Amino acid sequence: MPNPADGRSLLLELTPQGAEVVDDAEDTFQEHLATHIGLSIAPAQIAELGRTLTRLRATMERGGVGTPVG
């Protein structure tokens, strides 16, 4: 369906089956991430990395990085 906020893009909605696939993939990703990162980085460092990436993302969004143009 057309994006009412920006006619240059479209929005989509997953079917219930599609949402289940995404949920399963997210669970698998989180398990692998915890296994591989957890072996080399302490939990406190992982938490700090998450906070740092959140701040970086917010800064980039405020600056319009990744915003469609044209």
N, C-alpha and C positions, 0 to 999 in steps of 0.2 A: 504494500500500500504506500502511497506517497507520504513523505514526511511532512506534516503540517507546519513544522518549524523551519523547514528548509526544503523547498521544492526540487532542489538539485539531487536529493537523495531519497532513498526508499527505506521503509521500516519493514521488518519481517517479524513473524511470530512463529515460534516453534510449536510443532504438534506435541501432544503429551509424550509420544514416543521419542521425539527429538529432544525434549527437555530431559527425559530419562537418560538418554545417551550422553548428553552434556554433563549431567550430574555424575554419572558413572565415570566419565573421563576426568572430571575434576577430582573425584575421590582417588582415582589411580594416580593422577599427577601429584596430588598432595602427599600420597604415600611414598612415591618415589623421591619427591623433593625432600621429605623428612628423612628418608633413609640416606640419601646421598649428601645432603648438606649437613644433616645431623652428625655425620661421621667426622666432619672437619671444622665445624663452627659451633661454638657453645650457644645454648638457648638465648642467653642475654645478647649475644652478638647478632643472632638472627632477628630478635625483636628490634634491636637498634637499626639494623639494615631495613626492616620493614618501615620503621618511622622515617628513615632517611629517604627511602624511595617514595613514600607518601608525600613528603615535603617537596621532593623534586617534581613529582607529577603535578602537584598543585601549582608550582611555579611555572611549569611549562604550559599548563592550561590557562593560567592568567595571561601569559604572554601570547596565547593563540597558537602555540606550536601544535601542529596536527589538525588545525581547524581548516575545513575545506574552503578554498577560495576559487574565484573565477566566475 
